Amino acid sequence: TVTIKAGERMANVRIRGIYDNIEITDSLGMVLQLVSKEESKWELYGTETKVILQKVCPFDIHLFEGYALIVTSTYFSSYMQGVSQRLIRTVVDPDSENTIIMKDYFYKGYDLKVKFTTDDLLNPLIEMEDQPFDTIYGDWEVWAYQSGYYISYYSSCERFMLQYMTLHVPGMPAGKDEVGTYINVVKWVSDDEAQILIEEGVNNSIKQ
């Protein structure tokens, strides 16, 4: 219990989580109950507050370097029939901080740059500037940017990212310039895991 002193309206509650005992996907919660006389309660705020402990892993750009598996993408179902997963390579961009280059993202020769924000590790968002990205529509006429309607984020603990990507054709009339918005889930894997995927013939893998 923590006592709010007479004449004051707040007190500090110190909670210490045991880092090694919290699993990556755990979300541990507790409820703090304010005990006071009825005339001291403020209906606006109520008498309960929830506290959530969540594991946060240190950011390291090299966690997102190497082999990555596009676990799922709604683009596959729209334009790449028969493809359910795709193994790609990612490298650290030497010219931009906390940025990777995702090689041959959907098609060979077409790369994408993605940046990881690190100013708030409890809110690990990704960013992607509008950039040329060709598809089946023709040479570099289609561009890709990160959709502003949905949240795109990453996890250092789980080494994955979820991104909403919008494809569009610059110069087209308003309302007709968008190809569509697609959900992509990318999971980084070890070299050994990648080798197994290659041997199993993962759809459109890096081997091909």
Buried (B, 14 or more C-beta within 10 A) or exposed (E): EEEEEEEEEEEEEEEEEEEEEBEEEEEBEEEEEEEEEEEEEEEEEEEEEEEEBEBEBEBEBEBBBBBBBBBBBBBBEEBBEEBBBBBBBBEBBEEEEBBBBBBBBBBEEBBBBBBBBBEEEEEBBBBBEEEBBBBEEEEEBBBBBBBEEBEBBBBBBEBBBBBBBBBBBEEEEEEEEEBEBBBBBBBBBEEEBBEEBBEEEBBBBBEE
